[in-house]
């Protein structure tokens, strides 16, 4: 059967319309201050709920959108980070942290992780395995509990206003018997982190494992993410060695300087 030019053009137009809708959906969800209901999405885009649902399901299948099981609301998923890999080179926080990650691994032999705060969660951006026998399975894109991780405690100490109070008022999952599960204890721990400028989280998610993290700031002095050593408590004790603390703080400060940060003493 021959296809006419008008039929070909109609097919092409339909394809372009679908692409346009997917991009509009993505922009809507990315800019929304909170997850959106299907009815809201359809109304704002001027399309039927059935059409919106069909495209959202396709985006979920490919990992670009997620749906909360309880509220049934939609929001963008972590996989969207991958779309920015090609352009986050010069001024991006990860580009600033990468050289320091490599240096930290060389001087400590421990695993090094970098994180940032994305869509209300602390997300691992990159991991360099250490030179020890133990390897850690945390992968880029993984989210960490704010109350039970060194990266998370830095987010609570230096991140968005009101975040600590919000997290402390909610249920705190007990990963181990050592996990902080009371709001007042979490607030006290974060206040200590804010005062000393670094965080550790011994046995909080897994017994025998600790992390030592320091914050990275940008030219405005805003917290942008964190660098951390991760290892067994045999190598990173609950009270890390002074040399380890100095190394992590120095690496985070250097990454901050690459983002335009200047210390008050400078």
N, C-alpha and C positions, 0 to 999 in steps of 0.2 A: 504494500500500500504506500503510495506516494504521500509525502508530507508537504503541504503548501507553505508558502512563505509566511502567511498570516498565522498558521498554526505554530510554526517555529518561533515566531515573534511572541506569540501568546505564552508559549512555554518558557521562553527566556524572561519575559516580564514577570511571570509567576515565580520563577526562581529568584529574581532580583528582589521581589516583594518579600519573599521568605527571609532572604539574607538581611534585608532592611529591618524586618521585624525582630530577628534574633539580636541584632545590634542594639535596637531600641530597648529590648527586654534587658539586655545586659547592662546598659547604661542606667536604666531605671532602678534595677536592683543594686547596682554598685553605688549609686548616689543616695539611695534611701537610708534614712537614719535608723531604720529597724526592718526586720523581715516583713514582707508584704503578703496579704491574702490574695488568693486567685481573683476574687471579685474586684479588688482594688486595682490589680494589675490590668485586668481586661478593661476596666472603666477608663483608666488613665491613658491607655494605648488606643482606645476606641475600637476594640475588637471583641468578638464573642468569647465567653469563658471557655468554650470548647477549643477554639483556636489557640487561645493563650495556654491552655493546659497541654495541648499537643506539642507546642514548641518548648514549653518548660520541661516536659518529660524528655524530649530529645536532648536538651541541654544538660539535664540531670544524668542521662545515660553516658554522656561524655565527660562528666565530672565538673562542669562549669557552674552548676546550680545545685543547691541542696534544699531539702524540705524538712523542716522540723516535724518530728513524728507527732508530738503532742498538740502543737498549735496549728499544724498544717500550713504554716507560712513559708514563703520561699525567700531565699537569699543567695548571693553569689557564693561560690565555693573556693577553697584554697587553690584549686588548680589554675585559677586565673593568674596566680603569681607567675606561672610559666610563660604567659604571654608577654611579661615585662622583661624577660631575661635578656632579650636582644638590645634593650635600650637602657638598662640600669647598669651602666659601666662606670662613667666618670664621677658622677656626684652621688651615686647611690650608696646607702649605708653598707650594703654587702660588699661593694667594691672597696670601700674604705676599711672594712674589717678583714678581708681576705689575707692581705699581707701579714697582718698581725696574728691571724690564726696559724699561719705557717710558722711564724717565728715562735709562737707559744709552744707549738708541738715540738719544735726542735730543742727548745731549752728545758722543757718539762717532760717530754716523752708521753704526755697524757693526751687523751682525746680532747679535741677542742670543738665547741659548738658556737654558732652565732644565731641570734634570734632577733625578732622584731615583733611589734604589736600590730596585728592585722585583724580587723573585723571583730574586735573584742577579745581576741585570744593572743597569747604569746605563741608564736610559730617559729619552729626551727627553720632557718634559711639555709644553713650549710653545716656539715659535720666533717671533720678530719679525724680519722681513726688514729689513736696513739700508737706508740711503739711497745706496747705491753701485750701480754698474752690474752687479755680480755678485750673483746670487741663489743661495742654497744650498738643496739639495733634501732636507735632513734633515727628516723630518716627526715630529710628536708620536707617540709610541709606538715610535719606532725605538730599538734597542739599540746602544750603543757598546762597542767593545772596551775593556776595562779598562786594558790595557797600552799602547794606542795613542791615547788621547784625554785632553784636559785634565780633563774631567769624571771619567774613569776613574781618573786618577792621584789625584784628590782622594778618591775612594771608597777607593782603596787606602791612602791616608795617614790618613784620618779615619773610615773606615767600620768594618765588622764586624771583630773581632779574628781574626787568622789568614788574612784574605782575601789579603793581599799575599803571604804565603808560599805559599798555594795556587796563586795565579796564576803566581808566579815559577817554580814547580816544573814547570809544564806547558808545552806547546808554545805559542809566541808567534808569531802570524801576521805575516808581513812584508807589509804593505800597500804600502810603498815601500822604497827602498834606505835610507831614514833611520829606518824603524820600529825600535824597540827589540825585539830578538829574543832577548836573553840575560837569564836570570833575575837574575844579579848586577848587570847594568846597570839593570834595572828597579828593583831594590831601592835602588840608589844614587840613582836619579832620584826615587823616591818619598820617600826620606829628605830630599832637598833640598826637595821640596814641603812636607813636614811642617814643616821648619824655617822656610821663608819665608812659608808661609801662602797660597800661590797656585800655580797650575800653568799651564804653556803646553805646547803640543804641535805645534811647527812641523814640517810635512812628514811627520807620522806616518801619516796616512791618505791624504792627497793632497798631492803636491808643490805648493808655492806657497800652501798654506793653513795658517793657524795659528788657535789658540783660546787665550784667556786666561780662566781660571776661578778663582773664589773660593768657599770653602765657606759653607754656611748651617747654623746650629746652632739647636737648640730650647732650651726653658727648662731642660732637664737638662744641656745642653752636648753633647748627642748630635748628630752630623752628620746632617742631613736631606736635603741635596741641594746643588746648585751653580748659580751663575749664571756665564755666560761670554759674552765677545765672540768672534765668529767672523768672520774676514775673510782677505783675501790677505796674504801676508807683506810685501807692499808697505806695508800699513797697520798690520799687527800683526806686527812683526819677531820674530825668534827670541828676542831679549831685548826684551820690550815696553817702550815708553816709560814712564817713571816716572808720568806723569800717567794713563796708561791703567790701570796697576796700582792706583793710588790710587782711581780711579773704580770699578773692579770691586770692590775690597775694601770701599769705603764702601757700595756697593749691597748686597753680601752681608751686611755688618754690620747695615744697616738692616732687611733682611728677617729677619735673626736676631732682632733686637730685637722685631719684630712677633710672633715666635713665643715670646717670653718670655725670650730669652737675655740675659744681662748679662755684659759683659766683666769680667775679673778686676780691671781698673783702675778699674771704675766703683764 
